[in-house]
Amino acid sequence: MADVAAHAGVSSQTVSRVSNDSSKVSEPTRDKVLQSMRDLGYRPNSAARALKRGHFRTLGIITFTMTTYGNVRTIDAIAQAAAGAGYATTLLPVRVPTQRSVHRAFGRLEELAVDAVIVIMETNLRDSDHLILPPGMPVVVVDADHGAGTYGVDADQVAGARKVTEHLLNLGHETVWHIAGPQASHAARRREEAWRASLEVAGRAAPPAIRGDWTARSGYEAGLQLPAGAECTAVFCANDQMALGLYRALRQTGRRIPQDVSVVGFDNIEDSDSFDPPLTTIDQDFEELGRECVEEVMEQLRDPTMPSRRPVVRTRLVVRDSTAAPAK
């Protein structure tokens, strides 16, 4: 800093003010100092400045898996929204979903100096019914059954599953079969419950759910368990990958989409419009989800006493060629 001050012909305090973007420096002086910084290759020590201010402009992200489409999109959306707010992100995967592992992850992120943490908690903890958060750290929980006093954000899984079921019933299908996600998944459970409740409201019997694990392979195996003929004319898959596997199973068993069986997915992955036929699905706005997560964090950093808005990001039905009225 002293070298920059001497090169620019100003005081060290002026260099400090320019480094901290103070308004107390005239534009000509600021330009002169910035040029000296460039000439000398000087960069302010952001770590030292962060320690002085007590803010590191970094958000931590804890996630249990990076293999599912929804998690990857959510992480990307959070990182983009954080960058737009001037924050970096530090990602910490947790292999085993336990309370102990989560607390270790929080400890590690505190060592790495983050201002707040976003937890993408898509599955139940193995050793606890609810996530117990450490005190003193602003936290937002995504995709979970949020406890009292917890900041939380989620996509509207319930409305999405209800739209799917109503769409298929309105086409004239007697009932809707369901290939569900893993039992430990919060999103899968809400989608399954909403599907079942929608059939009940319509006065239709709910067939037994067939469970998969989000993969196309599990969708294929589930599809082989579906009854043939008029008993099964419509299927709601809890994600698009399992719908892709179901496509294969239906073709292998001689059934056409949508002439014999209508199929709907969930997530609207980039390739869903390239399925044969293009897949009707539920679109989740992951960009909006990421923005809401970061905004919830910022609200806590501005005022730790402010209650959570608990935003729910809307979902929408995208109708394509994989659904039609049942054959007469």
Secondary structure, DSSP 8 states (H G I E B T S, - for coil): -HHHHHHHTS-HHHHHHHHTT-TTS-HHHHHHHHHHHHHHT----HHHHHHHHT---EEEEEES-S-SHHHHHHHHHHHHHHHHTT-EEEEEE-SS--HHHHHHHHHHHHHTT-SEEEEE--B--SS-SS----TTS-EEEESS---TT-EEEEE-HHHHHHHHHHHHHHTT-S--EEEE--TTBHHHHHHHHHHHHHHHHTT------EE--SSHHHHHHHHTTS--GGG--EEEESSHHHHHHHHHHHHHTT--TTTT-EEE-SB--TTGGGSSS--BEEEE-HHHHHHHHHHHHHHHHH-TTS-----EE-EEEE--TT------
